[in-house]
Amino acid sequence: MLEDARIEMKLGGYGIAPAAALEDPALLSKVQSFRRQRGAGMIALDRDTAKLKLPASDYHISRKVDGEFSVIVWDGRRAIALNPGGTVRVGLPVLEEAATLLRAAGAGNALIAAELYVDREDGKRARVHDVSRIARKPDSVAVLESLRLAVFDIIEWNGDAIDGGFENTWATITSVFGAGKSIAPVDAVRGKDAKSVLAQFEKWVEEEGSEGLVVRSDSAGIFKVKPRHTLDVVVIGFAEGVDDRAGMLHDLLLAMMRADGSFQLLGRVGGGFSDQQRKDFLSDLEDMVVESEYAEVNSDRVAYRMVAPRWIAEISCLDLVAETTRGATIDRMVLNWNHEAQSWETVRRLPLVSVISPQFVRLREDKQVNPLDIRIQQLTDIVPIPMADKTAKDLALPGSEILRREVVTKTLKGKEMVRKLLMWKTNKETESPDYPAYVVHLTDFSPNRKDPLQREIRVSNSRGQINELWDELASNYFVGGWKTPEEAP
């Protein structure tokens, strides 16, 4: 099921390959679809809301493992692991054990959902970045043997979903993997109500330091119960309410600081304010409005008004998510605060996080706007974020390259008109989603018009198409007496 020639061997029999090496291209879509549907159907709760919102039901309560979501793909002969980002892992000791157990169970083929995690020698809670570190560059067979798989669901078994609800699925999981050593069912117990869920939360999360719980019921749904995190953030913008909420704060736009002093957009917070705070904060923030190259709108499609970075707020959140359901990074804009001009300048987008269920707690007058008090490490201590330690200087984008340039002129009523076409290659298309590969820009200057200067722009990621767009603009604008400098008298 995999082109072995495309496997990059890392250590011993362990190697990785891209999803493009899979003989069945639909596998990656199945993995991404399962994760997307599971994420969309899972309700996030903290301890207090779980106590109020979990109805009485037959619950399957499992420990939430902080690892890399992976699907074990079994074809009757070989077991590989595939994650939503499209990385295939082969030859891990834990996969060899998985193959042995699946073969013994008589499975012809299967897709098994699991968390790949590290069994730490120090007994501390494993983190997903522990997996990334080992899987990217293992330094011994022993560290590969520390990788474990916690099985929590079955996507397909012999080509079909398992009928009869999750109870039958869990029965299959425990039957196949219950005696496993490196691969085993995720820790789980049964419960009847919110009280039993909270008792398990106290044991696994508060006492043992686990990430959280997954609480599942065929009738009530799926929930994740996690402790709330607190973050110190800087306020960089605000939006006013609409209709009957006019004259009151709608929400705040928030940022973190990177090590180089730049500000990275984190998200927004609209809950946790009293009505009096909404009135007072709006009045104060209106006196802090500044100019900005960057624009953002809120959920009501109201544009944020950007403010000078003076306020630090404490917020709480239920979770931080560092990648999409397809395994891609969540990129946020990095801004530079130009103190002299009192304005915001755009830098580039870099990976950060999505904040789940943010709530305003208070303003922090005891904190200052600096890379220590509102440091990005508040996030990386919870989830791994690529390039979080890089500075804007480290990540400077490549320069553009001019490919074609043509200028024509024409005299009308004694005044000279100028039209210019310019084509360039940005060299940034692989570095940032904000840039196309090619740009054609038309400048049309005519002093006889009410609006003397007009512009048109065309973009493409194809050199062939951008040439066609150039020809189209040239045929429309470089005719009827327009001449190049060489042709002009």
N, C-alpha and C positions, 0 to 999 in steps of 0.2 A: 504493500500500500504506500510505499515511499521510495523515491529515487535515491538509492544509497549513495550515488555519486555526488549528491548535493549536500550530504551530511558533513558538517565541519566538526571533526573529532576534537574533543577537549582533553580528555584523560581516560586512558584505558578504552573501554567500550562505550563510554559516554560521549555523546555528540548532540549538536543541534542542527536544525534545518529550517528553512522558511516554509510557510504553508504552501507556497507554489510547488514545492517538491512532492506534495501529496498527489497520489493518483486519482483520488476522488476530491475534486475541488469543492464539492458541497459540504465537506466536513467542517471547514472553518465557519461557514454560514450557520450550520447547525449549532456549533459551540457558541457563536455570538448571539444567535437568536435565543438560545436557552438562557444565557446570562441576562440578556435584555429583558425577557419576559419575567424572569425571576426577580430582577431588580425593580421592575415596574409594579409587580404584584406584592412586594414586601413593604409593610407599613413600619416606619421607624418610630420607636417609643423610648422614652427614658423611664427611669424607675417610677417616678410619680405618675406619669401618664399611663404606664402599664397597669398600675394599680386601679386606675379609673376606667380604662378602656377595654381591658381584656375580659370578655364574657366567660361564663362557665362553659367548659367544653373539654373534650378529650384532647389533651395537648401532647405533642412530641417536643420535648425541650432538649435542645442540643447546645453544646459549647461552640461559640463562634471562634474559629481558628484564624489567626492572623497569618495568612500565607498567600501563595499565588494560586488563584483559581485555575484549575487544570481539568481537562477531560481525558480520561484514559480511553484510548481507542484500541479495541481488541478485534482482530479479524480471524480468530481461531488459531493463529500461529504466533502472533507477535503483539506485544503491548507497547504503545507509544503514548506520550502525553502531548496534548495540544492546548495552548491557552488562547484567549480571545484576541491577543495581539498578533497571532499568527506564528508563534514560535513552537516548533516541534522538538520534543526532547526524546532521545532514544538511549538505551543502554544503561539507565540508572538501575542500581541494585533493587530499589523499591519497585520498579517496573518489571523486573525479572520475577519478583515474588508475586506481583499482580498476575502475570501471565500464568504462573504455576497454579494459582488459586482458581482463575477463570477456566483454565483447561480442565482442572479437576471437577469443576461444577458443570462441565459439559456445555459451556456457552459457545455457540458458533460465532457470534459477533456481539459486541456490546459497546455502548458509550456510557461511561461511568463518571459522574461529577464528583470532584474531590478538591481538597485544598492541599497543595504541596507546601510543606512546612519543615522547619529544622527542629530536631530534637536536641536542644542545647544541653551540653554537659553540666553547666552551672545551675540547671534547673529553672532558669529565668524564662519568662514568656518569650517565645519566638516571635520575630517580626518578619514582615514580608521582605524587608531589605536584607535579612539574613539569607533568604532563599536566593535573591538576586545576586548577592555577592558570591555565594558558592556556585550557583549554576553558571554564572558568567565566566568565572576563572577558578575552578577547583584546584587546590594545591596538593591533594592527596586522595587516595581511595577512601580513607577514613571519613573525610568530610562528606564525600558523596554518600556514604553509608548512613550519615546522620539525617539525610532527607527522608521524610515520611509523607504518606498520603492518608488523609482523613476523609473517608468516603461519606457523602451525605445524601446522594440522590442517584437515580439511574435514569438516563435520558432514553436509551433504547436497550432492549434485551432481545437478542435474536431478531433484530429488525423492527421491533414494535415496542410501544410503551407498555408498561406493566399495568394491567387492569386491576380494579378493586381499590383504588385510592392509595394513599401513602403507606398505610399499614402493610399492604402487600409488598410495596417497594422496599420498605424497611426490613421486612421478613427476608427478602432476597439478599439484601445487603448483609445482614447479620449471618445468614446461612453461608454466603460465599466468603466473606472477609472476616468473620468473627474470630477465627483462629489465627489471623495474620499477625505478624510481628511489625514489619515496617509499614504495611498497609493494613488499616483496620477501620471499622465504622467509627464515625465521630462520636465522642462521648455524648450519651443521651440518656434521659430518664423520661418517665411519663408524669403528667400532672392533670389536674381536673379544673383548676381555676387560677386566678391571678395570685392568690396566696402561695400556691405551690411554685409558680413561676418566680415570684420574688424571693422565695426561700432558696431556690437554685441560683438566682442572681447574687444573693448574699454570699453563697458558698464559692461559686466559680469566679465571679467578677470581683467582688469586694475583698474576699479573703485570699483567693489564689491569683488574682490579677489577670484573668482572661479578658479578651477584648469585649465580649458580650455574649448574648444568647440569641439563638434562632428558635422561635416558638411557632409550631406548625399545627394546624388543625384542618382536616378536610372540610369542616363546616364553617369555622370562624375565619380561616385565612392564614397568612404567614406574616409574622412580625419579627423584627429584630429589636432587641432591648439592650441598650448600651448606656454607659454613664455619659454625662454631658462634659464637654471640654470647655475651658475658658481661654479666651485670647485677648490680648491687648492690641488694638488696631488704631490706625489714624483715619480720621474723617477727611475725605477729599471732595465730597459733593453732597448735595441734598436735593430732594424733590418735594414740592408742595402737593397737598391733597387736592382733589377735584370735587366739584359739586358741593355737597353739604360738608365736606371735609376741607374746603378752601380756607386758608388762613391757619392751617395746621400742617405740621410736618407729616409727609407720607413715609419716607424712608431715607436712610443715609447711605452714601456710597463710601466704601471702606478700602483701605490698602494696608499692605505690610511694607517694611523697608528691607531692601537687600543690603549686602555688606558694603556696596559702593555708594550707598546713600540714595539710590534711586528708589522709587515707590512702585510697587506692583499691585495692580487692582486685585482685590480679594473677592469682592461681591457686595451685597447690600444687606441691610437689616431694617425691617419694618415693624417688628413686634417687640413688646416689652416696655413701650413708652406709655406713660399716663397722658391723658388729654392735656393736662397743664404743661407737661414737658413738651408735647408737640407744639403748643403755642409759643412757649418761651424759646425753645430751640430754633424754631423757624425765624423768629424775630432776631435772634443773635446771629444766626448763620447768614441772613441776608446782608449783614454788614461786613461779611468776610468774602464776598463773591469776587472772583478773579477771572482773567482771560484763560482760555485753554485751547490747545490744538486738538484735544481729544474730546469726543462727544459720546454720551451714553444715554439711553432712555430706560425708564423703569417699566414695570408690568402694565401700567396704565398708558404707556407710550408717551409719558411726560419726560422731557429732557432734564437731566440733572444739571443743576447750576454748581459749577466747580468753586471750591473755596480754598483759601490758603491752609496749609497743613498745620493747624494749631491744636485741634482737639484730639485727645486720645480717649477712646471708648473701650470699655470692657464688654465683650459679648460672650455668650455661651452658645454652643452648638452641639447637635447630637452626633454628627459624624463629619469627617473630611474625606472626600473621594478624589483620588489623584489621577484617575483615568476613566475614559468612557467605557461603555459596555463592549465596545469593539477593541479595547486595549490601547486606544490612542491617548496621548497626553491631553490635559485640559489646559489650554493656553490662555493666559491673561496678559493684558497690555502692561508694559513697564513704562512709567512716566518719570520725567525729570522735572523737579521744581526749580524754575529759574527765579532765584530770590531777587535778583536785581530788577528783572522785568515784572516780577510778581505774576508769573503765568506758568501754566503746565505745558510741557513739551513731550511729544510721543518719542519713545525709543524703539521698542519692538515687543512682540509677544514672546513670552517664555512660559514653560510649564508651571502650573501651580495647582490649585485644587478647586473643587466645588464645596461650598459650605452647606451642610444639611441642617435645616431647622434652626437658623440663627435667632437669637433673642438678645436685645439690648439689656445690659445689666446696670451700668453706671458710667459716668464720665470719670476719668482718672486724672485728677489734677496733680497727683503725686508723681506722674510719669512725664517724660519729655520726649519730644519728637527726635529720636535718634535711632541708629541701627541696632542699639542694644535693647532699649525698652520696647520697641515694636519690631523685633527681629523676626526674620522669616523662619528661624530655627524653631519657633513655637509650632510651626506646621511640620517641619521635617522630623521633629521628635515624635510625631504621631504617625505620619505616612511618608514614604520615600517620594521625593520630588526630583526628577532629573534636572541637572544643571542649577540647582538651588544655590550652590556655592560659587557659581560663576559671576563675574562682574560684567557690566556692560562693555567694558574695554576688552575683556576676554572674548566676548561674543559679538564683536563688531562685525557688521554685515559686509560682504564683499562689495567692491565698487562696481558701478555700472560701466558698460562699454558701448560707445556710440558706433552704430553699424552703418547708418546712412544719414545724409543731411543734404537738403536741397532748398534753395531760396530763390524766389521769383519776385519781380517787382513790376509795377504798372503805374503810369502817371495819369491822373484824372483831375481835371480842373486845376491844373498846376500843382497838385499835391501828390506825393509819392505814396503808393500803397505797397505793403510788403506781405507776402505769404511764405511761411517756412514750414517744411516737413522735417521731422527728426525721428529717427528710429534708434532704439537702444535695447541692449540685452541687460536685464537687471542683475543677473548672476546671483539672485537671492531666492529663486523659486524653491530651492530645496532647503533653504534655511528658515523660511518663514512663510506661512500661508497668506500673509498680507500682500505678497508680491507675485505678479505674473512673470513669466520668463521674458516676454518681449512687450515693448510699448512703442506705439507710433503716436506722435503728438503734432497737431497742426496749430500753428499760430497765424491768425488772420488779422492784420492791422490795416485799418482804413480811416484816415483822419476826417473823411467826409460823412461818416456814420455817426448817429447819436451815441452808439456804444462803439468806440473806435477799435477796441481790442476784443477779439473773440477767439475761443479755443475749442478744439475737438480732440478727443483721445480715443485710441483703440488699443486693446490689449489681447494677448493670446499666449498660450504655452507652446504653440507650433510655429516654427520658422516659416514653413510654407504658407500658413494662414496669415501670418503677419505681413508677409510680402504681398499677398493678395489685398489685404486691407490698405497697405501703402499705395498700391496701384489704383485702388478705388478712390482714395482721397485725391491722389494726383490727377486722375482723369476728371474729377469734379471741380478742382480748384486751380489747376495749372493750365487752363485753356483760355481762349478769348483775349489774346494780346498780352498775357503774362510772359515775361521773359526772364531768363537766368542772367546773372551779371555778365556772362560772356556774350550773351545775345543782345543785351541792351546797348543802344548807341552811345 
